[in-house]
Amino acid sequence: MTESRLSADGRTLTVSVPMTFTKRGGRKLVISPDGAPSWVPPRRRIDNAMVKALARAFRWRKLMETGAYGTVEDIAAAEKINASYVSRVLRLTLLAPDIVEAILDGRQPAEMTLAALMQPFPVAWGEQQRVQYASKTKPSTGGLPHQTD
């Protein structure tokens, strides 16, 4: 996969490494091709948008549990945002604790994005975990799968 060439005068070494670039959390990320050895340990990639959404979700859930707000519509009115968005963000509180921890630590799979998490996903933690860990070994359309029932 990796190729190297020495110039005719022997002064320049050109190394070609196949890779792709993708955006993640507003930053560019270099992805090596499948099967290529990793030359450095993976860095933690904390996705600030996902962390912020999780913080909002748990804050809003607490406000509803304590009675500060009675409905999703009450939160939406107070925050001056769409009730549908509040509902989708609140659903993040149903994520398995180890998935939440992985997101907060920046250890989530590269395919897991906020957009994917905002889609319906299985409520059962076991199913969420099975899908999350499977996505590390096989291609995925991103995040957790859509709920099928």
N, C-alpha and C positions, 0 to 999 in steps of 0.2 A: 504494500500500500504506500508506504513512505518511499520516496525516491530522492536520491542525492546525485548531483552532477558537479564535477570539477571543471572550471573553465579551462580553455586551451592554454592560457598562460599560467595556470595553477594557482592563481591568486584569489579566486572567488569560488566558494562552495555554495551551491544552491540546493536547498532542501525543500521538497514539496510534500506537504502533509494534507491529505484530504480532510475537509471539515465543512460544517455548515454553521450558519449564524442564525440565531433566533432571538426574538425579544422576550424578556422575562422581567416582569416588575419594572418596566421602563428602561431596562438596561439590555445591552446585547450580550448574548451567551454563546460561546463557541461549543459546538457539539461534535465530537469525533464520530467517525462512522462505526457501525456495529462491528464487533470483532476486533477493533483496534485497541491496543493496550493503552491503559490510562497512564500518563506520565507523571501526574500529580494526584494526590488524594482529592476527592471532590470537596469543594468549599461549600460551606453552608450558604444557602441562598434564601435569605429572609425576604419574603414577598410582603412588602409593607401594606399593599392593598388588602391582601388576605388577612393579615394581622389586624388591620383596622376594622375590617368587616366582622371578624370574630369578636373583637372588643365591643363593637356596637351591639352585636347579637346578644352577648351575655349581659351587657348593661340593660338592654331593652327587656330581656327576660326577667331580670331582677326587678325592674320597675313594675312589670306586670304582676310578678309574684307578691310584691309588697303592697300592691293596690294603688300605687301612684298613678297608674294608667290601667284602665279596664279592658281596652281593646287595642287591636292593631291600628284602627282608625284614630284612636286618641293619640297614640305615639306619632303617627304620620302627621297629624295636625300640629302637634307640639314641635316636631322637628321640621315642619314645612317640607315634607317629602311625600312621595307616592306610597299609599298603603300597600300596594303590590310589592314594592321594593322592600318595605319593612317586613312583610311576610316571608319573602325569599331570604332575607338576611337572618331573620329569627330561626329559620330552618337550620342554620349552621350550628345551633346549640344541640342539634340531634346527632352531630358527628361523634364518632367513637373518641374517647379521651386520648388514645395514643395517636390518632390522626391529628387532633387539635394540637397535641404536644409537638408532633413532627412539624406542623406548619409554623408554630411559634419558634421552634429551634432552627427552622430553615432546612429541614431534612425531608420535606415532602418530595414525591416524585416530580420530575421536570414536567410531566404531562398534566399535573394537577394545577389548575388555574382557578382564579376566582370565578371566571365566567362559567367554567364547568361545574363548580360547586354551587352556583346559583340555580342550576337546573335540578329537577327532582332527582333524589338519590334514595337508595334503600335505607330504611330506618334501623334495621337490625345491624348492630355493631359488627357481628361476625361476618355478615355479607360485605359491609363496608371494608373491613380489614382484609378479607380475601381478595377483593377487587383491587385495593390499594397495593398490596404486596405483589399481586400478579402483574400489575402494570410496570413493575420494576424489571420484569423479565420478558415481557412481550409488548409489542406496539399497542398503543391505546389512542382513542380519540380524545382523551384528556379527562383527568379527574375521576370521579366515581361514575358508574353507569346510571343511565336514566332508569327510573322505576318502571317496571313493566306491568304492574297490576292496576 
